[in-house]
Amino acid sequence: MRGARIMGTGRELPSRVVTNDDLTKLMDTSDEWIVQRTGIRERRYADPEVANCHLGTAAARKAIEKAGLSVGDIDLVIFATLSPDMYFPGVGVLVQEMLGLRNVGALDVRDQCSGFVYALSVAEAYVKGGFHDHVLVIGSEIHSRGLNFSTPGRDVTVIFGDGSGAAVVGPAEPGKGILSTHLHSEGKYAKELCAAEPGFLQNPWLTHEMIDEGRIYPKMNGKYVFAHAVRRFPEVIREALAKNGYATSDVGMVIPHQANERITQAVREALELPTEKVFSNIERYGNTTAASIPIALDECVEQGRVKDGDLVCLAAFGAGFTWASALIRW
Ligand code: COA
């Protein structure tokens, strides 16, 4: 069977920077609290006329160009997001239209912070199996339109930001590129981090009360999420290494989902890896959910921190709960 590799990456961040001090004008919080608890100093918010599909399309164009391909070469779009432009259809079809792709398939993935790694695993399978040659994988979010900017929402709102990252997956020699992917879920914790309303569990699915009582915003059991994340990240990274016969000392770079700097720090400590081998950019972008890994990967490649031949591990944990990893020989 042939291999599958990431041929090119791209990212698109809105230009509007929102600092912690900006948020203190809207809710009872402080730069000190946010930095100490999360490591976040600023995040980006999209301007009103910018939609998730715009960010995703811009990131995708860069990834296609860096892969040395043209849009006509793309065989399939996979779009991972928890903040779709429309309830339906998914964002993948909007990107297909905006990029002017052939009438290729467009698949949306709904696995939140693990969305990009889940989507990458689908691309890996299609390419390794010979069903598609060039799969465009996008992780992209516009959180800023779905957050509660008053004090009751502060625990969630200060964490999240907007952004988009993309990768093109194409054929590789066997044993090169994506070595393996590992997906997990534990749905009994679905309600610990969710936006359950509006939704079709309710009848009617949307009411005035949901809006008036602020029930439409994401809810997070922060301590619970933290406790599970610091266990699952190291576990799923070790699983990927063990599957391929490697030790943590073989890894050139771990790129974790940028959930919270304290979680990333716990991952470094658990794996006994030095700071420079576990990438972090959360200080500048906050948590961009499905976008955080492809944005970080693109920055790593650009900064020369991921080079040909390096062993790279992507790892994610988030709502669902879901968690996942991908081990890549770059
Ligand atoms: N600014 C100021 N105070 C805040 C605040 C904010 N943005 N958010 C919460 N607080 C307050 C709380 O109301 C609480 O006040 P109280 O003691 O008077 O009740 C106090 O700060 C401590 O809150 P607590 O929830 O115990 O804080 P914490 O140390 O657990 O940190 C998180 C909260 C959200 C930062 C932390 O739980 C976390 O990082 N969880 C993981 C979240 C995450 O990564 N989510 C993404 C998953 S992909």
Residues whose N, C-alpha, C, O or C-beta is under 5 A from the ligand:
A	BS01	COA	D28 T29 S30 W33 R37 C113 R154 D155 V158 G222 K223 V225 F226 A259 N260 F317 G318
